[in-house]
Amino acid sequence: MEIVLASRNKKKIAELTSLLSHTLPGIKVLSLDDVGIKDEIEENGETFEENSMIKASVPAKLGYISIADDSGLCVDALGGEPGVYSARYSGGDDSDNVAFLLSKLEGVPYPERTARFVCCVTCVFPEQKVSFSVRGECEGYILTERRGENGFGYDPVFYYPPFCKTFAEVGADKKEAVSHRGRAMRLFAERFAEKVKEYGLK
């Protein structure tokens, strides 16, 4: 069975493909480029669920089983920012986004720097036969400076208390075991397997 992951982000594709391969052996994951979708998909939803549905619906209209995720960081002291704007918070790259976040949190004491990574994964089948969304979250704190060289995005400043480290200080396998995306994808894999069986798909 082929499914399309509605993304061009190579790091995200690699991470999600790894997660799927552990739970759904035999699945072939294609990217937007693999199926000839060259235009950018406008993510104009107000929630992670809305954005993931928008992205997943595009390949589904071409007859593919499609999945998409939308994820981001929600910081309590900033009223949930950057939220759905996490990837474009500063208008620059990952490093710029982290710097902008830290500047907005300047002076906020550690106990009030609570935050969570959120990931919503949506699956849309061709002709809207069925669609569903799942959500995963991971709680932590935002540090005042970067730590670690692994990961991407806000990982260098997201401190996960059970590890006593940031996500950028641990390996991919360890991060996947607890991350918002890992949790969401494991839920997705369970629901997807149920739907495949329910509708007799191959």
N, C-alpha and C positions, 0 to 999 in steps of 0.2 A: 504494500500500500504506500502511495505517495501522499505526502501532505506538504503544504507550503507554509513556511514560516515568513510572515509578512514583515521582513526586515532586510536591510542591507548592512547592518552593523555586524562586522565580522566577529568581534568579540562576543556579542550577544548571541549570534548564530552558533558559535562554537560552544558557548556555555549551555544554551538550551538544547542543542543537539546531543551534547554529552548526557544531560539529564534524561532526555527522551530515550536514548539508546539503552540506558540502564533499566528502564521500566517497560519499554515497548520495542522489544527486539524485532527486526525485520522491517521496521518503518524507515522509509527513505525521506529525508527532509530536504526540501528544495527552498531556495531563496527567491525573492522577487525577481532578481536578475535571471535566475535559472528558467523562469517561466515567461520572460520577456516583458515584465512590467517595469518600465523605465521611468515613468512619471513619479514625482514625489506625492505621497499621500498626505493630504492636509489633516493634521490632528487638531481639530477645532472643538473637541469635546471639553466639557467642564469637569469631568471625572476620569479616573483611570479606566473605569469600565467603558465609558463612552468612547474614549480614544482607541481602546483595544478592539472594540466592535467595529469602529470605522475602518481600521486597518485590515482586520480579518475579512471584512465583507468584500474587499476588492478582488482578491484571488478567487473567492467563492463564486463571484459572478462569472468567472471564466470556467467554472466547472471543477475547481479543486476543493478538496477539504483543506481549510485554511485555519491557521492559528496565529494569533498576535498577542503580544504582551505590551502593556504600558506600565511603566514603573517610575518611581521617584522617591524622593526623600521628603518627609513631612516633619518639620521642626515645631514643637509646641510653642516655644517662646516667640515664634514668628507667625503665629496663627495658622500653622500648617504649610507655610512656604518652605521650599519652592514648589512642592506638590507636582501638578502636571506640567509645570514649567521647569522642572529640574534640569533637563538637558540644555535648555536655552536661558537659564536664569540670569546670567551676566551678559549674554550676547556673544560670549567667546567660547573657548574650549573648556575641557574638564578642569584644568588648573585655574582658569579664570573664574569658573563657577565656585570652586572651593574658596578662592580668595574673597570673592564677593560675599559668600555665606559667612565666612569668619568675620568679615568687617561688620556685617549686620548683627552679629552676636557679640561684638566686642563689649566687654564689661558684664556680660550675663554670667552669673556664677554657675559652677558645674552642676549643682543639683537641679538647676532650671534649664539645663541644656538637653533635655530629653527629646528624643526623636525616634522615628521609625522609618525603615524602608518599606515601601508598599509595592506589590506587584499584582496586577490583574491580568489573567490569561483568558482570552476568549477564543472559542472554536466555532466556526461557522461552516456548515456543510453546504454543498451546492443546492441551489434553488431553495435555500433557507429551510431545508428539510428539518434541521434541528440546529440550535445554537445554545451555547451555555458559557458561563463565565465562572471562574474561581478566583479567589483572592488569598494572597499570602502576605504576612507582615513579620517584621523582625525589629524588636525594640533595642534601643541603645542610647548613647549620648554623643554629642558633638564635642570633640576636643578643641583646644585653642590653637593647635598646630598639627601639621601633617606627620604621620608616622607610618612607615612601611612603603614598600615598592611594588607590591602586587595589586591586582584588581584594577578598577577603573572608576571613573566618576568621583563620588564622594567617599569611596572606601578609605582613603588615607586619614579622614577625620571622623569616621564613624566607629566609635568604640563599643565593642560588644562585651558587656561585663562577664558572662560565663567564660570567655576566652582570656579576659584581661588583656586584650589586644584589639587593634583596629582590624577591619576586614582586609586592609592592605598588608597586614603583618602575618597573615595566615595563607596557606596554600588553597588552591581552587577547590580541592575535594573537601577540605574542612569547612570552607565557606559555604559550599553548596549544601552541606548537611543541615545548615541552620538558616540560610539566607531567605529573604522574602521570595526570591525567584525560585529557589529550590523547593520551598514549601508549596508555592503556587503550582509549580510544574508537577510535583508529586500528586497533588490533588487533581490536576488536569489529567494526568495519566490514568488515574483511577476512573474518573468520569468518562474519559474518552473510551476506555476499554468497555465500559458498560454500554455506551451508545453504539459502539461497533457491534457488540453482541446483540443488542436490542434491535438494530436495523439490519442485521445480517450482512454487514459490509465486509469486503475483503480487500 
